Amino acid sequence: MKIKLGPLLGIEANYRYSACFLSETKLNKSNVRLCLDQVSIGLSSLFVCESRTDLEAHYFYRFSFDVPRSEESYLFKYSIEVNGSKLSDQHGRTVWEFEVPGRGVIPKVGFSSCNGDSKKHPSKILKKDFLMWKKMKENHLRPGECFHLLLMGGDQIYADSIWDEVPIINSLKVKSKLTSKVVEEFSLTPRLRQELTDQLKKFYEQLYIDSWSDSDMSYMMASVPTVMMWDDHDIFDGWGSYPDELQNSDLFRCIYPVANRYFEIFQTRTSSNISRISNTHFSMHFSFRNYEVILLDNRTFRTMKNVMSPSQYYDLGKVLDKALFSEVPEELSKQRTLCFVVPVPIAHLDYSHLVERLLPKVPKKEFRHSMNDDAIDHWDHYNHKAEQKKLLDILFDAGEKHNAKYVCVVSGDVHTAGAATITKTGGKRKITQVISSGTVHSGPNRWEFALMNLVTTPKSDITGYNLYLKNFGNFRKHTINLRNFGILTKAKHSGIVASIEMENRENLAHRTLNKFKN
């Protein structure tokens, strides 16, 4: 037998890792073993499968394990065995390896988003469109430069083909008519609901396989622990930013639980993930050497009026009330970094006023709705202005309370890369936001890009804060419309540096994070 998808390596705490894989074969989990070999130390460990989740046509197996603490970095080689025989993945690999950073090592952290195409099912995406995964793999394999963590900030799959690929939904012919009454008035009998649910399960299950099976991508996901947060396309485009009539429709309410379940299994690696801060949403927190990483779920409770619910802010407050950085060794104490993964950028190009002014004059209703849900998705939409300020208050208070050297926000979503400085009015506190988008999704073409820059401004202000999208270091543009992924590293004679690697460009763009306090 072969591994159908995976292995998928994950991290859930400073020294707690997970490994999962998908198989077409139902196995007794006691016969499935994870074999770990510590290369530099010469020790081997065997772990029995922790859980098996039975899906429609496949079986999802999970392991979790703690790794030893060491002053020096070391490699693990690992394989997955059934009754003593090694399993191979779809590309013939039977052994994988990853590096655990030493106790005093500042990890190399990658970040990415938008792993797909909003107009194509992943099975129709060309190999060349996965170019950035190849470049990431090449970067990872350079001697002494391997990644220790990859933060994936949303749209790890693109489920927009749901309107074509799911037979019952396809029969409604609503792909470009989401504002019509067809969806709102569509009613599900118990029998039809079960039939649609079965079709949706098959759709999302195969979608994950098709989205994550590229050879270079699957290599990276088996060799670097990933932590993921969802955004709209992991459900389908614009989820949460539609009117109540659509969000509460029978069709939408049937789709969401299935998308939710498959996200929990594949992206959070089941409900057993110990980094989750609640069982009602997917926000996560974990420590990783000098980093405290907090991922915010901006989709589970999103509406046209709210990005996150009061209960989510309460749960976030409980995390920030803890003694963060308690595990940071003395040699890393001067590099304390609060890293928030917020899928939709808090600071981005300010176009909302123009869109809001022009949209009512657009004659085509479907196009107007499509543009409107994109505008509503952003923090700077007037619906979310108060909540945008609330979140910024929380981030700045957290940096102050925990004496962070850096407060960094990692985002995706917008199909362009960039970096912003967020400054508190009248003070010297600064947060750096870095955006990587997209890794597979193409950016706007040159005409769209020119128009986008013509009708927007890189600056925006909300009460108490200035948000400014700046040039990405040596790359003299404040937005980058090339495919990309990002890197956070410690420079030898500087602080933490954010870099962006782009398609068709050999040199990286670099930007040193702003110190939170100057």
C-alpha positions, 0 to 999 in steps of 0.5 A: 500500500501507498500513502495517498497524501502526506506525511503532513508534519506539524507542531503544536508546542515548543517540543511537541510535533505531529505527523499524519497521513492519508491512506485508502486502506483501513488498518488497525492503528496498533499495527501502524508505527512512526519510526524516528531516528535521531541522526546526530545522537544515534537513537531510535524511537517507535510511536504507535498510531494515536488515532484513525479518522474514517472518511468517505474513501480514505483513512486519516492517521495521526501521531504526536510525539515530544522531541528531546531538548538539546543545546544544539540543533539535530536532525530526525529521519522518519518513516511510517511502517505497517507490520514492519514494512515502510510505506511510500508516498505518491512520489516513491519516498519512504524516508523523510527528515526534519531539523529540530532547532537547538535550545538557543537557536532562533528558528527559520520560519517560512510563511505563505498563503493562497495555495490554489487558483480561484478559477481552476480546480487544482487538478487543472493547475499546471506544474509550473504554477507550483514554482514557488514550492520548488523554490522553497524546497531549494531554499530549504535544502541549502546547507545550514538554511533549512526551515524549522516552521512554516506558517500557512495563513489561509486559502490552503485549498480553493473550494470555489469549484464547488459550484461545478463539481458537486452535482446537486449544487451544479444543477442550481446553476448559481456559480455567478448568481449568488445574489439571486433568489435561487440559493435563498429559496433552495430547500433541502428535504432530509433525504436531499440533505443527506445526498448533498452532504455525501457529495460535499464530503467526497468533494472536499476529501478529493480537493485536499488530495488534489491540492496538496499532491504536488511533488515539491509541496508534499516534500516540504509538508513532510519535511517542515512542520506546518501550522495552518489557519483557514480563510474564505477559499478553504470553505469557498470565496467570500464565506462570512461576508454574504448577506444573512439571507445567504449565510443562513440559507439551507445550502450554505448551512449544509456546506459549512459543517463539511468544510469545517470538519475537513479543515479540522482533520487536514489542516489542524490535524484533528481535534487532538491538536493541543495548540487550539485555545477553544473547541468552538473555533480554530484560533491557536497558540504555541511557543517556539523558542523566541516566538509566541505564535498566535493564529486568529480564526477570522472565519468561524464566526464571521458575518457582514458586521463582525470578523470575530465573535466576543467569545473569541476575543475572550479566549484570546484575552485568556492567552494573553493573560498567561506568562508568555515567553516563560520558556525563552532561554536567556540567550534569546531573551532579547529577541522575544517576538510576538507573532500573530497570524491574521489571514486578512491583512489589518493594514493594506491598500486603502481602497474601501471608500472608492469602492463603496462610492462607485459600487452603487453605480455599477449596473451589473448586479452579480459583479457588484456583489462580487466586488462588495464581498471582497470589500467587506472582507477587509478590516478597513471596511466601515463595517469593521473599523471599530473592530479593527481598532479593537484588535490593534488595541489588543496587539499593542497592549500585548506587546507592552505587557509581555515586553516583546522586542518585536510584534509581528503580524503575518497575513495573506489573502490579497494576492500581493505581497507587502509589508506595513508599519503600524504606529500608535499615534503620539507614541513610539510603539510600532508593529510590523505586518508582513504579507505573503500572497499568493504561493500558487495563485497568480497576482494581478496582471500589469494592467490590473496592478496599475489600476489598483495602485492608481485608485488606492493609497498605501496609507490609512488612519483609524482613531489612534493609529497610522497604518502605512504600507511601505516598500519591501526593503530593497524592493522599491514597491509597496505591493508585489504582484509576483507569486511569493513566499516569506521568511523570518530569520535572524540576521547576523548583525541585525534583528529579525528580518522578513524576506520575500522570495518571488517568482522569476527573481533571484534576489530576495527582498528584505525588511528588518522588523520594526522594534516594538519599542524605540 
